[in-house]
C-alpha cells in the first residue's frame, strides 16, 4: 500500500471538513423546514438530499488529472428522469403515484429521499465521468526505439530496396549488353 503524500493528506482533510459542514447545514435546514408549510419543507429536504448526491459524486469521481467530459443519454433516461419524476410526484398531489411517494400526506417516503440522492448524483454523472491522468510522454513525442523490432524492419526495408535497385541495374546492364551484341 502506498503512503499518502502531503497533497493526499490535505485533500482528505478538506473532504472531511466538507462532509462535516454539510451535516451542520443539513441539520440547520431540517430545523428551518419544520416551521414552514408542508410543500416548502419537502422541497428543502429534497434539495438537501440532492446536494448530498452531489457530494457523493464528488467523493467517488474526483482524482488527479483532467475531467473527462461526455454526455450520456442512457444515464439521463435511466437515472435522472425517473428520479426527477419521483421528486415532482411527491410534491404535486395531482400526479400519478403521489400516494406511493408520500407517507401520511405530509412527509416524504424513503423512495423519494433516495430519488433526491440519485438525482444529485446523476446530474453531474450525465455530463462528466470522472478524471483521468494524461500520459504526457506518449502524446508529446513518439521517438522510435533504437534497435529492436523497429530497427530490424527499417533495415529489412532498406536492404530490400537496395536489392531491387541492384536487380534493376543488373537487368538494365544485361539488356544493354544484348543490344550491343546485335
MDAnalysis code that builds the backbone (N, CA, C; Angstrom):
import MDAnalysis as mda
import numpy as np

u = mda.Universe.empty(546, n_residues=182, atom_resindex=np.repeat(np.arange(182), 3), trajectory=True)
u.add_TopologyAttr("name", ["N", "CA", "C"] * 182)
u.add_TopologyAttr("resid", np.arange(1, 183))
u.add_TopologyAttr("resname", ["UNK", "UNK", "UNK", "UNK", "UNK", "UNK", "UNK", "UNK", "UNK", "UNK", "UNK", "UNK", "UNK", "UNK", "UNK", "UNK", "UNK", "UNK", "UNK", "UNK", "UNK", "UNK", "UNK", "UNK", "UNK", "UNK", "UNK", "UNK", "UNK", "UNK", "UNK", "UNK", "UNK", "UNK", "UNK", "UNK", "UNK", "UNK", "UNK", "UNK", "UNK", "UNK", "UNK", "UNK", "UNK", "UNK", "UNK", "UNK", "UNK", "UNK", "UNK", "UNK", "UNK", "UNK", "UNK", "UNK", "UNK", "UNK", "UNK", "UNK", "UNK", "UNK", "UNK", "UNK", "UNK", "UNK", "UNK", "UNK", "UNK", "UNK", "UNK", "UNK", "UNK", "UNK", "UNK", "UNK", "UNK", "UNK", "UNK", "UNK", "UNK", "UNK", "UNK", "UNK", "UNK", "UNK", "UNK", "UNK", "UNK", "UNK", "UNK", "UNK", "UNK", "UNK", "UNK", "UNK", "UNK", "UNK", "UNK", "UNK", "UNK", "UNK", "UNK", "UNK", "UNK", "UNK", "UNK", "UNK", "UNK", "UNK", "UNK", "UNK", "UNK", "UNK", "UNK", "UNK", "UNK", "UNK", "UNK", "UNK", "UNK", "UNK", "UNK", "UNK", "UNK", "UNK", "UNK", "UNK", "UNK", "UNK", "UNK", "UNK", "UNK", "UNK", "UNK", "UNK", "UNK", "UNK", "UNK", "UNK", "UNK", "UNK", "UNK", "UNK", "UNK", "UNK", "UNK", "UNK", "UNK", "UNK", "UNK", "UNK", "UNK", "UNK", "UNK", "UNK", "UNK", "UNK", "UNK", "UNK", "UNK", "UNK", "UNK", "UNK", "UNK", "UNK", "UNK", "UNK", "UNK", "UNK", "UNK", "UNK", "UNK", "UNK", "UNK", "UNK", "UNK", "UNK", "UNK", "UNK", "UNK", "UNK"])
u.atoms.positions = np.array([
    [0.847, -1.177, 0.000],
    [0.000, 0.000, 0.000],
    [0.891, 1.239, 0.000],
    [0.554, 2.175, -0.868],
    [1.397, 3.363, -0.992],
    [1.053, 4.369, 0.103],
    [2.092, 5.018, 0.587],
    [1.938, 6.016, 1.636],
    [1.424, 7.315, 1.033],
    [0.382, 7.919, 1.629],
    [-0.154, 9.165, 1.054],
    [0.859, 10.309, 1.185],
    [0.907, 11.119, 0.143],
    [1.792, 12.277, 0.187],
    [1.062, 13.455, 0.837],
    [1.731, 14.588, 0.912],
    [1.157, 15.761, 1.578],
    [-0.137, 16.229, 0.903],
    [-0.154, 16.180, -0.428],
    [-1.334, 16.622, -1.186],
    [-2.542, 15.735, -0.865],
    [-2.334, 14.418, -0.797],
    [-3.428, 13.500, -0.473],
    [-3.954, 13.750, 0.939],
    [-3.065, 14.019, 1.875],
    [-3.477, 14.282, 3.258],
    [-4.312, 15.555, 3.344],
    [-3.893, 16.586, 2.637],
    [-4.654, 17.850, 2.635],
    [-6.028, 17.639, 1.989],
    [-6.077, 16.870, 0.900],
    [-7.361, 16.588, 0.245],
    [-8.295, 15.806, 1.160],
    [-7.768, 14.853, 1.905],
    [-8.590, 14.104, 2.863],
    [-9.135, 15.023, 3.961],
    [-8.297, 15.937, 4.441],
    [-8.739, 16.882, 5.460],
    [-9.878, 17.756, 4.941],
    [-9.717, 18.302, 3.736],
    [-10.761, 19.160, 3.186],
    [-12.036, 18.372, 2.876],
    [-11.908, 17.122, 2.454],
    [-13.093, 16.296, 2.209],
    [-13.846, 16.034, 3.509],
    [-13.117, 15.736, 4.575],
    [-13.761, 15.516, 5.870],
    [-14.442, 16.799, 6.357],
    [-13.776, 17.937, 6.175],
    [-14.366, 19.215, 6.562],
    [-15.629, 19.496, 5.744],
    [-15.609, 19.168, 4.459],
    [-16.765, 19.370, 3.600],
    [-17.961, 18.540, 4.068],
    [-17.717, 17.292, 4.437],
    [-18.798, 16.429, 4.916],
    [-19.339, 16.948, 6.242],
    [-18.466, 17.362, 7.152],
    [-18.932, 17.917, 8.429],
    [-19.745, 19.194, 8.206],
    [-19.292, 20.054, 7.312],
    [-20.040, 21.275, 7.009],
    [-21.406, 20.934, 6.418],
    [-21.460, 19.901, 5.585],
    [-22.748, 19.501, 5.023],
    [-23.696, 19.013, 6.111],
    [-23.199, 18.233, 7.060],
    [-24.051, 17.723, 8.143],
    [-24.606, 18.880, 8.969],
    [-23.767, 19.861, 9.271],
    [-24.229, 21.021, 10.039],
    [-25.288, 21.796, 9.248],
    [-25.040, 22.023, 7.970],
    [-26.010, 22.749, 7.135],
    [-27.306, 21.955, 6.981],
    [-27.200, 20.643, 6.822],
    [-28.395, 19.813, 6.690],
    [-29.237, 19.877, 7.966],
    [-28.574, 19.864, 9.116],
    [-29.302, 19.984, 10.386],
    [-29.994, 21.346, 10.493],
    [-29.293, 22.386, 10.096],
    [-29.878, 23.728, 10.126],
    [-31.105, 23.806, 9.212],
    [-30.979, 23.294, 7.976],
    [-32.106, 23.367, 7.046],
    [-33.262, 22.469, 7.471],
    [-32.983, 21.352, 8.123],
    [-34.059, 20.488, 8.624],
    [-34.844, 21.192, 9.723],
    [-34.129, 21.868, 10.626],
    [-34.824, 22.631, 11.669],
    [-35.601, 23.805, 11.075],
    [-35.042, 24.438, 10.065],
    [-35.721, 25.547, 9.400],
    [-36.992, 25.056, 8.697],
    [-36.938, 23.867, 8.116],
    [-38.071, 23.324, 7.370],
    [-39.241, 22.948, 8.284],
    [-38.965, 22.670, 9.549],
    [-40.051, 22.291, 10.469],
    [-41.061, 23.416, 10.663],
    [-40.624, 24.643, 10.570],
    [-41.523, 25.768, 10.777],
    [-42.210, 26.251, 9.506],
    [-42.002, 25.590, 8.391],
    [-42.561, 26.018, 7.109],
    [-43.761, 25.162, 6.726],
    [-44.398, 25.521, 5.624],
    [-45.521, 24.725, 5.121],
    [-45.013, 23.364, 4.651],
    [-45.936, 22.422, 4.482],
    [-45.548, 21.049, 4.122],
    [-44.784, 20.986, 2.800],
    [-45.288, 21.675, 1.788],
    [-44.659, 21.600, 0.466],
    [-43.269, 22.242, 0.509],
    [-43.158, 23.391, 1.141],
    [-41.868, 24.072, 1.214],
    [-40.866, 23.254, 2.033],
    [-41.331, 22.628, 3.109],
    [-40.462, 21.774, 3.919],
    [-39.970, 20.570, 3.108],
    [-40.849, 19.992, 2.297],
    [-40.447, 18.861, 1.452],
    [-39.444, 19.287, 0.381],
    [-39.634, 20.477, -0.178],
    [-38.687, 20.984, -1.181],
    [-37.308, 21.174, -0.551],
    [-37.271, 21.725, 0.647],
    [-35.983, 21.928, 1.332],
    [-35.306, 20.585, 1.589],
    [-36.070, 19.595, 2.043],
    [-35.489, 18.272, 2.293],
    [-34.959, 17.647, 1.006],
    [-35.708, 17.781, -0.088],
    [-35.244, 17.221, -1.357],
    [-33.962, 17.899, -1.837],
    [-33.871, 19.206, -1.649],
    [-32.649, 19.919, -2.042],
    [-31.446, 19.495, -1.195],
    [-31.667, 19.271, 0.090],
    [-30.571, 18.825, 0.961],
    [-30.068, 17.459, 0.508],
    [-30.979, 16.560, 0.172],
    [-30.568, 15.225, -0.267],
    [-29.929, 15.260, -1.664],
    [-30.382, 16.166, -2.517],
    [-29.752, 16.303, -3.837],
    [-28.313, 16.815, -3.700],
    [-28.082, 17.728, -2.771],
    [-26.721, 18.204, -2.514],
    [-25.864, 17.065, -1.955],
    [-26.470, 16.205, -1.145],
    [-25.741, 15.033, -0.667],
    [-25.330, 14.149, -1.843],
    [-26.200, 13.993, -2.828],
    [-25.853, 13.230, -4.027],
    [-24.695, 13.859, -4.788],
    [-24.675, 15.195, -4.866],
    [-23.551, 15.895, -5.499],
    [-22.242, 15.625, -4.756],
    [-22.296, 15.668, -3.419],
    [-21.102, 15.365, -2.629],
    [-20.667, 13.921, -2.820],
    [-21.625, 13.040, -2.960],
    [-21.306, 11.632, -3.207],
    [-20.605, 11.471, -4.552],
    [-21.069, 12.179, -5.572],
    [-20.392, 12.157, -6.875],
    [-18.973, 12.684, -6.742],
    [-18.825, 13.783, -6.050],
    [-17.507, 14.383, -5.864],
    [-16.568, 13.408, -5.165],
    [-17.066, 12.730, -4.136],
    [-16.221, 11.822, -3.359],
    [-15.809, 10.584, -4.144],
    [-16.640, 10.149, -5.074],
    [-16.341, 8.912, -5.786],
    [-15.694, 9.127, -7.147],
    [-15.761, 10.304, -7.714],
    [-15.283, 10.512, -9.081],
    [-14.116, 11.469, -9.226],
    [-13.650, 12.070, -8.167],
    [-12.569, 13.045, -8.283],
    [-11.237, 12.335, -8.175],
    [-10.294, 12.770, -8.973],
    [-8.952, 12.216, -8.937],
    [-7.985, 13.188, -9.557],
    [-6.767, 12.736, -9.739],
    [-5.764, 13.577, -10.391],
    [-5.999, 13.558, -11.893],
    [-5.711, 14.642, -12.537],
    [-5.816, 14.689, -13.990],
    [-6.883, 15.664, -14.437],
    [-7.250, 15.524, -15.700],
    [-8.239, 16.430, -16.284],
    [-9.615, 15.763, -16.292],
    [-10.697, 16.556, -16.204],
    [-12.031, 15.953, -16.215],
    [-12.366, 15.361, -17.577],
    [-13.007, 14.212, -17.562],
    [-13.442, 13.562, -18.793],
    [-14.889, 13.994, -19.027],
    [-15.089, 14.796, -20.056],
    [-16.425, 15.296, -20.343],
    [-17.083, 14.416, -21.385],
    [-18.331, 14.106, -21.146],
    [-19.114, 13.305, -22.077],
    [-20.579, 13.531, -21.759],
    [-21.435, 13.201, -22.694],
    [-22.871, 13.257, -22.454],
    [-23.412, 11.848, -22.594],
    [-24.100, 11.384, -21.570],
    [-24.631, 10.029, -21.569],
    [-26.156, 10.081, -21.547],
    [-26.802, 9.926, -22.704],
    [-28.267, 9.942, -22.709],
    [-28.859, 8.751, -21.952],
    [-28.140, 7.636, -21.916],
    [-28.623, 6.467, -21.182],
    [-28.719, 6.770, -19.690],
    [-27.711, 7.433, -19.138],
    [-27.754, 7.824, -17.725],
    [-28.878, 8.822, -17.483],
    [-29.067, 9.717, -18.401],
    [-30.137, 10.700, -18.271],
    [-31.502, 10.019, -18.238],
    [-31.710, 9.045, -19.129],
    [-33.015, 8.381, -19.232],
    [-33.257, 7.414, -18.077],
    [-32.243, 6.638, -17.715],
    [-32.437, 5.601, -16.703],
    [-32.337, 6.137, -15.278],
    [-31.517, 7.148, -15.067],
    [-31.246, 7.588, -13.707],
    [-31.893, 8.925, -13.346],
    [-31.673, 9.930, -14.165],
    [-32.055, 11.292, -13.792],
    [-33.553, 11.547, -13.972],
    [-34.095, 11.187, -15.119],
    [-35.511, 11.483, -15.371],
    [-36.468, 10.746, -14.429],
    [-36.267, 9.449, -14.131],
    [-37.153, 8.815, -13.138],
    [-37.025, 9.442, -11.747],
    [-35.797, 9.807, -11.345],
    [-35.621, 10.450, -10.045],
    [-36.323, 11.804, -10.012],
    [-36.237, 12.536, -11.113],
    [-36.927, 13.821, -11.194],
    [-38.441, 13.637, -11.119],
    [-38.953, 12.609, -11.798],
    [-40.395, 12.350, -11.739],
    [-40.834, 11.990, -10.323],
    [-40.062, 11.166, -9.633],
    [-40.419, 10.786, -8.264],
    [-40.442, 12.014, -7.370],
    [-39.460, 12.904, -7.534],
    [-39.415, 14.119, -6.718],
    [-40.610, 15.022, -7.007],
    [-40.953, 15.194, -8.267],
    [-42.086, 16.059, -8.626],
    [-43.406, 15.435, -8.185],
    [-43.532, 14.118, -8.383],
    [-44.770, 13.441, -7.992],
    [-44.963, 13.463, -6.479],
    [-43.896, 13.499, -5.725],
    [-44.052, 13.561, -4.271],
    [-44.499, 14.942, -3.807],
    [-44.227, 15.962, -4.601],
    [-44.627, 17.324, -4.237],
    [-46.003, 17.701, -4.781],
    [-46.364, 17.219, -5.965],
    [-47.632, 17.577, -6.611],
    [-48.672, 16.497, -6.312],
    [-49.701, 16.870, -5.621],
    [-50.702, 15.881, -5.175],
    [-51.553, 15.331, -6.314],
    [-51.627, 15.984, -7.445],
    [-52.464, 15.517, -8.541],
    [-51.788, 14.521, -9.467],
    [-50.506, 14.275, -9.300],
    [-49.775, 13.388, -10.215],
    [-49.972, 11.921, -9.840],
    [-49.904, 11.055, -10.857],
    [-49.981, 9.622, -10.563],
    [-48.832, 9.182, -9.639],
    [-49.091, 8.215, -8.799],
    [-48.144, 7.647, -7.833],
    [-47.774, 8.611, -6.707],
    [-48.513, 9.695, -6.555],
    [-48.229, 10.631, -5.462],
    [-48.367, 9.935, -4.111],
    [-49.394, 9.125, -3.954],
    [-49.619, 8.458, -2.661],
    [-48.524, 7.425, -2.358],
    [-47.859, 6.896, -3.375],
    [-46.784, 5.925, -3.151],
    [-45.505, 6.595, -2.662],
    [-45.320, 7.876, -2.984],
    [-44.087, 8.567, -2.636],
    [-44.200, 9.452, -1.400],
    [-45.387, 9.543, -0.808],
    [-45.592, 10.378, 0.368],
    [-46.194, 9.522, 1.477],
    [-45.689, 9.718, 2.702],
    [-46.198, 8.995, 3.857],
    [-47.061, 9.955, 4.663],
    [-48.280, 9.546, 5.021],
    [-49.206, 10.349, 5.842],
    [-49.529, 11.703, 5.228],
    [-49.507, 11.811, 3.924],
    [-49.824, 13.043, 3.193],
    [-48.990, 14.258, 3.591],
    [-47.867, 14.041, 4.277],
    [-47.057, 15.202, 4.649],
    [-45.556, 14.942, 4.571],
    [-45.105, 13.786, 4.946],
    [-43.663, 13.529, 4.950],
    [-43.261, 12.696, 3.738],
    [-42.020, 12.844, 3.335],
    [-41.503, 12.122, 2.183],
    [-41.163, 10.684, 2.559],
    [-41.354, 9.785, 1.611],
    [-41.006, 8.385, 1.855],
    [-39.517, 8.167, 1.614],
    [-39.043, 6.987, 1.961],
    [-37.640, 6.637, 1.744],
    [-37.305, 6.621, 0.251],
    [-38.262, 6.207, -0.570],
    [-38.043, 6.177, -2.024],
    [-37.793, 7.593, -2.554],
    [-38.525, 8.549, -2.071],
    [-38.353, 9.934, -2.508],
    [-37.006, 10.483, -2.047],
    [-36.608, 10.143, -0.846],
    [-35.307, 10.574, -0.339],
    [-34.176, 10.007, -1.196],
    [-34.253, 8.721, -1.491],
    [-33.233, 8.101, -2.337],
    [-33.260, 8.660, -3.758],
    [-34.441, 8.992, -4.251],
    [-34.541, 9.589, -5.586],
    [-33.835, 10.941, -5.623],
    [-33.934, 11.714, -4.538],
    [-33.241, 13.001, -4.490],
    [-31.722, 12.803, -4.496],
    [-31.240, 11.793, -3.781],
    [-29.800, 11.496, -3.785],
    [-29.360, 11.053, -5.180],
    [-30.142, 10.187, -5.807],
    [-29.825, 9.719, -7.164],
    [-29.838, 10.880, -8.146],
    [-30.772, 11.785, -7.988],
    [-30.836, 12.964, -8.864],
    [-29.581, 13.820, -8.704],
    [-29.174, 14.062, -7.459],
    [-27.964, 14.850, -7.211],
    [-26.714, 14.186, -7.759],
    [-26.653, 12.867, -7.703],
    [-25.514, 12.126, -8.234],
    [-25.585, 12.035, -9.758],
    [-26.788, 11.889, -10.289],
    [-26.958, 11.629, -11.715],
    [-26.738, 12.826, -12.618],
    [-27.032, 14.023, -12.148],
    [-26.851, 15.221, -12.980],
    [-25.389, 15.392, -13.394],
    [-24.433, 15.436, -12.472],
    [-23.046, 15.568, -12.956],
    [-22.553, 14.312, -13.661],
    [-23.059, 13.130, -13.269],
    [-22.612, 11.887, -13.899],
    [-23.069, 11.806, -15.356],
    [-24.132, 12.500, -15.705],
    [-24.597, 12.528, -17.089],
    [-23.609, 13.276, -17.981],
    [-22.937, 14.270, -17.425],
    [-22.060, 15.117, -18.225],
    [-20.564, 14.910, -17.965],
    [-20.206, 14.309, -16.852],
    [-18.812, 14.019, -16.509],
    [-18.717, 12.577, -16.043],
    [-17.638, 11.911, -16.425],
    [-17.493, 10.547, -15.930],
    [-16.360, 10.426, -14.927],
    [-15.652, 11.490, -14.643],
    [-14.571, 11.437, -13.686],
    [-13.348, 12.156, -14.204],
    [-12.198, 11.717, -13.755],
    [-10.940, 12.345, -14.121],
    [-9.969, 11.286, -14.618],
    [-9.063, 11.685, -15.493],
    [-8.052, 10.755, -15.981],
    [-6.700, 11.453, -15.989],
    [-5.671, 10.677, -15.814],
    [-4.312, 11.205, -15.848],
    [-3.824, 11.134, -17.286],
    [-3.362, 12.257, -17.801],
    [-2.886, 12.311, -19.181],
    [-1.478, 11.758, -19.247],
    [-1.230, 10.934, -20.244],
    [0.110, 10.409, -20.459],
    [0.887, 11.431, -21.268],
    [1.745, 12.166, -20.581],
    [2.442, 13.282, -21.222],
    [3.479, 12.812, -22.238],
    [4.268, 11.820, -21.869],
    [5.346, 11.401, -22.752],
    [4.829, 10.722, -24.008],
    [3.796, 9.930, -23.884],
    [3.289, 9.185, -25.035],
    [2.657, 10.105, -26.070],
    [2.018, 11.163, -25.600],
    [1.321, 12.054, -26.526],
    [2.244, 13.092, -27.150],
    [3.267, 13.536, -26.420],
    [4.092, 14.624, -26.931],
    [5.048, 14.172, -28.024],
    [5.785, 13.113, -27.774],
    [6.759, 12.679, -28.773],
    [6.725, 11.166, -28.880],
    [6.807, 10.684, -30.098],
    [6.918, 9.253, -30.337],
    [8.238, 9.014, -31.047],
    [9.276, 8.761, -30.262],
    [10.589, 8.509, -30.825],
    [10.725, 7.015, -31.061],
    [11.256, 6.634, -32.220],
    [11.465, 5.198, -32.436],
    [12.565, 4.685, -31.515],
    [12.390, 3.476, -31.069],
    [13.368, 2.854, -30.192],
    [14.557, 2.410, -31.035],
    [15.751, 2.686, -30.541],
    [16.934, 2.259, -31.268],
    [17.110, 0.769, -31.076],
    [17.330, 0.059, -32.175],
    [17.448, -1.389, -32.107],
    [16.070, -2.022, -32.027],
    [16.007, -3.265, -31.738],
    [14.743, -3.957, -31.572],
    [14.042, -4.202, -32.887],
    [12.749, -4.408, -32.822],
    [11.949, -4.787, -33.983],
    [11.875, -3.662, -35.008],
    [11.692, -2.419, -34.534],
    [11.572, -1.298, -35.469],
    [12.835, -1.146, -36.316],
    [13.998, -1.306, -35.695],
    [15.254, -1.187, -36.446],
    [15.380, -2.324, -37.450],
    [14.978, -3.544, -37.050],
    [15.031, -4.677, -37.971],
    [14.139, -4.444, -39.176],
    [12.956, -3.901, -38.925],
    [12.030, -3.638, -40.036],
    [12.597, -2.567, -40.955],
    [13.158, -1.511, -40.373],
    [13.740, -0.458, -41.202],
    [14.939, -0.980, -41.987],
    [15.791, -1.793, -41.335],
    [16.951, -2.370, -42.034],
    [16.501, -3.288, -43.159],
    [15.470, -4.115, -42.891],
    [14.972, -5.020, -43.927],
    [14.394, -4.235, -45.091],
    [13.716, -3.143, -44.801],
    [13.153, -2.304, -45.861],
    [14.243, -1.669, -46.691],
    [15.306, -1.210, -46.039],
    [16.415, -0.607, -46.776],
    [17.147, -1.647, -47.616],
    [17.352, -2.856, -47.053],
    [18.028, -3.914, -47.800],
    [17.222, -4.348, -49.018],
    [15.906, -4.489, -48.841],
    [15.075, -4.921, -49.972],
    [15.055, -3.853, -51.062],
    [15.040, -2.584, -50.691],
    [15.045, -1.531, -51.711],
    [16.400, -1.494, -52.412],
    [17.500, -1.765, -51.692],
    [18.810, -1.814, -52.325],
    [18.908, -2.995, -53.277],
    [18.363, -4.154, -52.848],
    [18.386, -5.350, -53.705],
    [17.573, -5.114, -54.970],
    [16.407, -4.470, -54.828],
    [15.577, -4.188, -56.002],
    [16.296, -3.251, -56.966],
    [16.944, -2.238, -56.420],
    [17.645, -1.304, -57.298],
    [18.851, -1.988, -57.956],
    [19.532, -2.891, -57.218],
    [20.652, -3.639, -57.810],
    [20.156, -4.567, -58.913],
    [19.021, -5.222, -58.691],
    [18.456, -6.118, -59.708],
    [18.053, -5.333, -60.944],
    [17.477, -4.159, -60.767],
    [17.065, -3.342, -61.905],
    [18.272, -2.880, -62.705],
    [19.318, -2.487, -62.005],
    [20.517, -2.059, -62.740],
    [21.179, -3.237, -63.439],
    [21.136, -4.428, -62.792],
    [21.717, -5.618, -63.423],
    [20.912, -5.991, -64.657],
    [19.600, -5.911, -64.577],
    [18.761, -6.219, -65.738],
    [18.985, -5.186, -66.834],
    [19.152, -3.954, -66.445],
    [19.416, -2.893, -67.411],
    [20.739, -3.124, -68.118],
    [21.764, -3.588, -67.390],
    [23.063, -3.868, -67.987],
    [22.977, -5.066, -68.928],
    [22.209, -6.111, -68.511],
    [22.033, -7.280, -69.377],
    [21.358, -6.879, -70.678],
    [20.339, -6.066, -70.613],
    [19.629, -5.605, -71.807],
    [20.551, -4.776, -72.697],
    [21.385, -3.955, -72.106],
    [22.293, -3.134, -72.923],
    [23.369, -3.993, -73.574],
    [23.800, -5.070, -72.884],
    [24.791, -5.964, -73.481],
    [24.179, -6.706, -74.659],
    [22.933, -7.125, -74.526],
    [22.265, -7.825, -75.631],
    [22.091, -6.910, -76.829],
    [21.769, -5.665, -76.582],
    [21.575, -4.681, -77.651],
    [22.890, -4.403, -78.381],
    [24.001, -4.378, -77.648],
    [25.293, -4.095, -78.273],
    [25.773, -5.291, -79.078],
    [25.445, -6.509, -78.678],
    [25.869, -7.697, -79.397],
    [25.148, -7.820, -80.736],
    [23.962, -7.383, -80.806],
    [23.192, -7.487, -82.035],
    [23.681, -6.477, -82.987],
])
